[in-house]
Amino acid sequence: MTFCFPVLLIKAILLIAETAKVCATVTPSHTCVNDKYCCASIIFLRTNRLCLYKKVYFCSVAIPLRTPPAWQRGERDMTLRTMSGVGERGSPHFKKYKNRKHDTMRIINLSDGNSIMNKYMAEIRDTMYQKNRLLFRNNIQRIGQIMAYEMSKTLDYAPQMVTTPLGTLDINLPQDNMLIATVLRAGLPFHQGFLDVFDHADNAFVSAYRMYTNREHTQVGVHTEYLAAPSAEGRTLVIVDPMLATGGSMAASYEALVKSGTPRQVHIACVIATPEGIDVVRKAVPENTVLWAAAIDPGMNEHKYIVPGFGDCGDLCFGEKL
């Protein structure tokens, strides 16, 4: 036993020397801002034993074996990384949204994670699949169903007793008084997807459309002509519109819907959004609003269509209009 400690000490010194050599030979990718994910992690993984020291300072830069979570890196909600459509840290949109210190509107981009929705999004963007209107409408509806399910996790719940043929039990049920509003006509399949999930919700319909205001078709204005809706007072208002391009239609729809009362919570749901449209909506809605998107594309072309987008949703669902 008297020789045990010196032997272990020598092994530890050799291990540290070997680890230092590994750290010195790796290709630096960024400054090691969280050292426990660098050399200390290498020691732990190579020995499969408990590290005696939490921090080891052998290199100033190293490639972490696993990326620490966003909150441990001191960054904001990583859903904002996809504001450029590709999620690059160096993109101007990522920097723009990352530096917002008083931005309280929460943005949830479902394309941040992988799911079957990727397949539906790929098909509605594919020009070959777009020739099948039934498939296109069904995919828009499916995306609405998935988004509604994810949204249901954020609602308020309370236990309620349910009687079965053999007894009783308490089940947590949503308490929100839902009002689902859609923008005609492109929003109808998307709206149906939400209604498939929130089947007891009330419904509202807004006729908001945009018109070009110049000959070059580079400037647009938004008009609202028709509104069929109950009061939004105290409700959870969900406004669904597949395309959030300029944001004008969504902002105009919100203003029309809240004239009858102030909602308790507002959710904005879209299939594809742009950073410009998000900026417009942010100025029109309350601070605690949640914006849901299946994808966030980089921007728009000169005719105010989302790029790469998938085209005119209303035309693809129901045919071209005059």
Backbone torsions as a table, in degrees:
resi	resn	phi	psi	omega
1	MET	NA	-25.9	-177.3
2	THR	-68.4	-25.0	-179.2
3	PHE	-93.5	-1.4	-174.9
4	CYS	-68.1	-46.3	-175.7
5	PHE	-65.0	-46.5	178.0
6	PRO	-59.7	-38.0	179.9
7	VAL	-64.2	-44.4	178.6
8	LEU	-64.1	-37.7	179.8
9	LEU	-64.5	-42.7	178.9
10	ILE	-63.1	-42.2	178.1
11	LYS	-62.2	-39.5	179.7
12	ALA	-64.6	-41.0	179.8
13	ILE	-64.5	-42.6	178.3
14	LEU	-62.9	-39.5	179.6
15	LEU	-64.7	-42.0	179.8
16	ILE	-65.2	-40.1	178.5
17	ALA	-63.8	-41.6	178.9
18	GLU	-64.8	-39.7	179.6
19	THR	-65.6	-40.5	178.0
20	ALA	-60.9	-37.5	178.7
21	LYS	-64.9	-40.2	177.8
22	VAL	-63.1	-45.3	-178.8
23	CYS	-64.7	-32.4	-178.1
24	ALA	-75.3	-22.0	-175.6
25	THR	-98.5	-12.8	179.2
26	VAL	-70.0	152.1	179.4
27	THR	-79.8	120.1	-178.8
28	PRO	-64.4	137.1	176.0
29	SER	-117.3	-29.3	177.9
30	HIS	-166.0	165.0	178.4
31	THR	-65.2	136.7	-176.6
32	CYS	-77.4	91.9	-177.7
33	VAL	-83.4	-13.1	179.8
34	ASN	-136.8	89.2	-167.1
35	ASP	-64.6	-22.1	-177.3
36	LYS	-70.0	-13.3	175.9
37	TYR	-92.3	1.1	-177.1
38	CYS	-108.5	-105.1	-173.6
39	CYS	-62.2	-42.5	-178.7
40	ALA	-61.0	-37.0	177.8
41	SER	-67.4	-36.6	179.1
42	ILE	-64.8	-43.8	178.0
43	ILE	-59.4	-45.6	-177.5
44	PHE	-62.6	-43.4	-176.1
45	LEU	-73.8	-33.1	-176.5
46	ARG	-76.0	-27.6	-177.4
47	THR	-101.4	-21.3	-176.1
48	ASN	57.2	27.3	176.8
49	ARG	-123.4	169.5	-179.2
50	LEU	-69.6	129.5	177.8
51	CYS	-69.7	133.6	178.4
52	LEU	-77.8	-29.0	-179.7
53	TYR	-121.9	133.6	-177.6
54	LYS	-73.8	-34.6	-176.4
55	LYS	-122.4	131.9	177.7
56	VAL	-128.0	124.6	-174.6
57	TYR	-109.5	85.3	176.9
58	PHE	-112.3	-21.0	-178.8
59	CYS	-143.4	149.4	179.5
60	SER	-88.8	-22.5	177.3
61	VAL	-133.4	143.6	178.6
62	ALA	-164.1	163.8	176.7
63	ILE	-93.3	114.7	178.9
64	PRO	-64.1	143.5	179.5
65	LEU	-71.8	-24.5	171.8
66	ARG	-145.8	145.7	-177.4
67	THR	-79.0	127.0	178.4
68	PRO	-67.7	156.0	178.9
69	PRO	-59.6	159.7	-176.3
70	ALA	-59.9	-38.6	-175.4
71	TRP	-70.5	-24.7	176.7
72	GLN	-80.8	-21.1	176.6
73	ARG	-87.0	0.8	178.8
74	GLY	76.3	19.9	-179.1
75	GLU	-99.3	166.9	179.4
76	ARG	-84.6	-175.4	-179.1
77	ASP	-51.0	123.1	-173.8
78	MET	-74.1	-4.7	173.2
79	THR	-63.7	-21.8	-179.6
80	LEU	-75.0	-11.0	-179.4
81	ARG	-66.2	-23.4	-173.9
82	THR	-95.6	16.4	178.6
83	MET	-61.6	-26.4	179.6
84	SER	-86.2	-3.8	-178.7
85	GLY	91.3	-23.4	179.3
86	VAL	-117.9	-5.6	174.2
87	GLY	72.2	27.8	-178.3
88	GLU	-84.5	136.9	179.4
89	ARG	-65.4	-32.5	-176.7
90	GLY	-82.3	-3.4	-176.3
91	SER	-70.9	148.6	-178.9
92	PRO	-63.4	-34.9	-178.7
93	HIS	-68.9	-37.9	178.4
94	PHE	-63.5	-44.8	179.4
95	LYS	-63.3	-39.1	-177.9
96	LYS	-61.7	-47.2	-176.9
97	TYR	-78.9	-28.9	179.8
98	LYS	-67.6	-30.2	-175.9
99	ASN	-88.6	-0.3	177.6
100	ARG	-71.8	119.9	-177.2
101	LYS	-96.5	-19.9	-176.3
102	HIS	-118.2	21.2	179.7
103	ASP	-82.9	112.3	-177.4
104	THR	-108.0	-3.4	175.3
105	MET	-76.5	122.2	-177.4
106	ARG	-83.4	135.7	-179.6
107	ILE	-117.9	123.4	-179.9
108	ILE	-117.1	112.1	179.8
109	ASN	-103.6	107.8	-175.2
110	LEU	-69.4	-15.2	177.9
111	SER	-77.4	-4.0	175.2
112	ASP	-63.8	-28.3	177.9
113	GLY	-117.6	161.0	-179.8
114	ASN	-89.9	137.7	175.9
115	SER	-158.5	177.9	178.2
116	ILE	-62.4	-17.9	178.5
117	MET	-62.0	-27.1	176.7
118	ASN	-55.9	-39.1	-179.8
119	LYS	-65.9	-44.1	179.5
120	TYR	-64.9	-39.1	178.4
121	MET	-65.7	-39.4	178.7
122	ALA	-63.4	-39.4	-177.7
123	GLU	-70.8	-40.0	-179.3
124	ILE	-71.7	-20.5	176.7
125	ARG	-86.4	-23.0	-174.8
126	ASP	-75.3	125.8	-177.5
127	THR	-63.9	-28.1	178.8
128	MET	-71.2	-43.9	179.0
129	TYR	-68.5	-28.3	-177.2
130	GLN	-65.5	-15.9	178.1
131	LYS	-70.3	-18.6	179.0
132	ASN	-99.4	98.7	-176.1
133	ARG	-64.1	-37.0	-179.8
134	LEU	-62.0	-45.5	178.9
135	LEU	-64.3	-40.3	-179.8
136	PHE	-62.2	-48.2	179.3
137	ARG	-61.6	-41.4	-179.6
138	ASN	-63.5	-38.3	179.2
139	ASN	-68.6	-39.6	174.8
140	ILE	-60.5	-41.6	178.7
141	GLN	-64.7	-41.5	179.2
142	ARG	-63.4	-40.5	177.7
143	ILE	-62.2	-39.4	175.9
144	GLY	-61.9	-39.6	178.6
145	GLN	-63.6	-45.6	-179.9
146	ILE	-63.3	-44.0	-178.9
147	MET	-65.7	-39.1	178.3
148	ALA	-64.1	-39.6	177.7
149	TYR	-62.4	-44.9	178.1
150	GLU	-63.9	-37.9	178.6
151	MET	-65.1	-34.3	-178.0
152	SER	-61.2	-23.3	179.9
153	LYS	-72.0	-15.4	-177.8
154	THR	-98.4	-2.0	-177.3
155	LEU	-78.2	171.2	177.1
156	ASP	-87.8	136.8	-178.0
157	TYR	-126.1	151.6	176.4
158	ALA	-145.6	146.4	-179.0
159	PRO	-68.9	141.3	177.4
160	GLN	-138.5	134.5	-176.7
161	MET	-76.2	132.1	178.7
162	VAL	-121.4	133.9	-179.7
163	THR	-99.8	122.7	176.4
164	THR	-102.6	171.5	177.3
165	PRO	-60.4	-18.2	-175.6
166	LEU	-118.5	3.2	179.9
167	GLY	164.0	-160.4	179.8
168	THR	-133.0	157.0	174.7
169	LEU	-158.1	159.8	177.5
170	ASP	-96.6	132.9	177.3
171	ILE	-126.9	134.3	177.1
172	ASN	-73.3	121.7	-178.0
173	LEU	-121.7	147.6	-179.5
174	PRO	-65.7	142.0	-177.8
175	GLN	-108.3	-5.9	-176.4
176	ASP	-68.1	138.0	174.3
177	ASN	-89.6	94.5	-168.2
178	MET	-80.2	141.2	171.1
179	LEU	-132.9	113.8	-178.4
180	ILE	-102.3	119.7	-179.1
181	ALA	-114.9	144.5	179.2
182	THR	-134.6	157.3	179.1
183	VAL	-100.0	119.8	179.6
184	LEU	-71.7	147.0	-3.4
185	ARG	-103.3	-17.4	-174.0
186	ALA	-61.8	-25.4	-174.7
187	GLY	-81.1	-4.6	-173.2
188	LEU	-61.7	-48.8	178.1
189	PRO	-65.4	-37.4	177.6
190	PHE	-63.6	-42.8	177.2
191	HIS	-59.9	-42.5	-179.4
192	GLN	-62.7	-36.1	176.5
193	GLY	-60.7	-42.0	177.2
194	PHE	-68.4	-38.3	-179.1
195	LEU	-69.1	-27.5	175.6
196	ASP	-63.2	-31.1	-179.6
197	VAL	-91.0	-50.8	178.9
198	PHE	-95.8	69.9	-170.4
199	ASP	-74.3	-9.7	177.3
200	HIS	-101.4	6.2	-176.7
201	ALA	-76.1	151.5	169.4
202	ASP	-79.6	164.3	-172.7
203	ASN	-129.4	150.5	176.7
204	ALA	-139.4	148.6	-177.5
205	PHE	-134.2	132.7	-178.9
206	VAL	-125.3	132.0	174.3
207	SER	-96.2	92.7	177.6
208	ALA	-120.5	125.2	-179.8
209	TYR	-140.0	159.7	-178.7
210	ARG	-108.0	148.6	178.0
211	MET	-132.2	140.5	176.4
212	TYR	-70.2	138.0	-176.1
213	THR	-106.6	4.1	176.0
214	ASN	-141.7	164.7	-176.5
215	ARG	-66.2	-31.2	-177.0
216	GLU	-76.5	-7.4	-178.6
217	HIS	57.3	44.0	177.4
218	THR	-115.2	-8.4	177.6
219	GLN	-126.1	138.2	-176.6
220	VAL	-126.7	151.7	172.1
221	GLY	-125.3	155.8	-176.1
222	VAL	-113.5	135.4	179.8
223	HIS	-126.0	139.2	173.7
224	THR	-119.0	126.2	-175.6
225	GLU	-119.1	-24.2	-171.1
226	TYR	-138.5	136.5	177.7
227	LEU	-142.7	123.3	174.0
228	ALA	-127.3	103.0	-172.7
229	ALA	-156.4	145.8	170.2
230	PRO	-78.8	179.7	178.8
231	SER	-68.2	139.9	177.5
232	ALA	-92.6	4.9	-175.6
233	GLU	-59.0	121.7	175.5
234	GLY	70.5	8.8	-175.9
235	ARG	-96.4	168.0	167.3
236	THR	-92.9	106.4	-174.5
237	LEU	-93.6	123.7	177.1
238	VAL	-116.7	114.5	178.7
239	ILE	-103.8	119.3	-176.5
240	VAL	-112.8	132.4	178.0
241	ASP	-154.7	122.3	-173.0
242	PRO	-57.4	-38.6	-173.3
243	MET	-114.4	122.2	172.8
244	LEU	-111.1	85.5	-174.9
245	ALA	-93.9	-83.8	177.2
246	THR	-78.2	-22.3	-177.9
247	GLY	86.6	-5.3	-176.7
248	GLY	-66.3	-43.2	-179.4
249	SER	-64.3	-41.4	-179.7
250	MET	-66.3	-43.8	179.2
251	ALA	-63.8	-42.5	179.0
252	ALA	-65.9	-38.5	179.3
253	SER	-65.2	-42.4	178.6
254	TYR	-61.6	-45.6	-179.1
255	GLU	-61.5	-37.3	179.4
256	ALA	-70.2	-37.0	-175.4
257	LEU	-74.0	-32.7	-175.2
258	VAL	-87.2	1.3	176.3
259	LYS	-66.5	-25.2	-179.0
260	SER	-90.8	-4.2	-180.0
261	GLY	160.4	160.0	-178.2
262	THR	-94.6	120.9	179.1
263	PRO	-71.9	155.2	177.5
264	ARG	-76.1	-36.7	-179.4
265	GLN	-145.3	144.0	-179.4
266	VAL	-122.6	131.4	172.6
267	HIS	-120.9	132.5	174.3
268	ILE	-108.7	124.9	-177.0
269	ALA	-122.6	131.5	178.2
270	CYS	-146.8	157.3	176.7
271	VAL	-79.1	-49.9	178.7
272	ILE	-131.4	136.0	178.6
273	ALA	-126.1	165.3	173.4
274	THR	-123.6	155.7	176.1
275	PRO	-58.3	-36.8	179.0
276	GLU	-64.3	-43.7	178.8
277	GLY	-65.0	-37.3	178.4
278	ILE	-63.6	-38.9	178.5
279	ASP	-61.6	-42.6	-179.3
280	VAL	-65.8	-44.4	-179.3
281	VAL	-65.1	-39.4	-178.4
282	ARG	-56.9	-36.3	-178.2
283	LYS	-76.5	-17.7	-173.7
284	ALA	-98.9	-21.9	-171.6
285	VAL	-108.3	165.8	177.5
286	PRO	-64.3	163.3	-174.6
287	GLU	-67.4	-29.7	-177.1
288	ASN	-88.3	14.0	179.7
289	THR	-66.1	146.3	175.5
290	VAL	-114.1	127.4	178.8
291	LEU	-107.0	125.8	-179.7
292	TRP	-110.3	134.5	178.2
293	ALA	-140.9	139.8	173.3
294	ALA	-77.7	-23.8	175.8
295	ALA	-162.2	153.0	175.5
296	ILE	-124.1	112.1	-177.5
297	ASP	-90.4	162.0	-172.9
298	PRO	-61.1	-38.6	-176.7
299	GLY	176.6	-152.1	-175.5
300	MET	-128.9	160.7	173.8
301	ASN	-87.9	-172.3	-176.2
302	GLU	-68.1	-17.6	177.8
303	HIS	-97.6	12.0	175.7
304	LYS	67.1	33.7	170.0
305	TYR	-102.8	141.2	-177.7
306	ILE	-66.5	136.2	178.6
307	VAL	-121.8	128.4	1.3
308	PRO	-76.2	-24.3	173.3
309	GLY	51.6	-147.6	172.6
310	PHE	-152.2	10.8	178.4
311	GLY	103.9	-158.4	-179.7
312	ASP	-86.0	113.2	-174.6
313	CYS	-65.4	-40.5	-179.9
314	GLY	-63.1	-43.1	178.4
315	ASP	-65.7	-39.5	-179.4
316	LEU	-69.4	-28.8	179.4
317	CYS	-82.0	-42.3	-168.2
318	PHE	-126.8	-1.5	-179.3
319	GLY	104.6	162.3	-176.7
320	GLU	-71.5	154.0	179.2
321	LYS	-117.8	162.6	177.7
322	LEU	-74.3	NA	NA
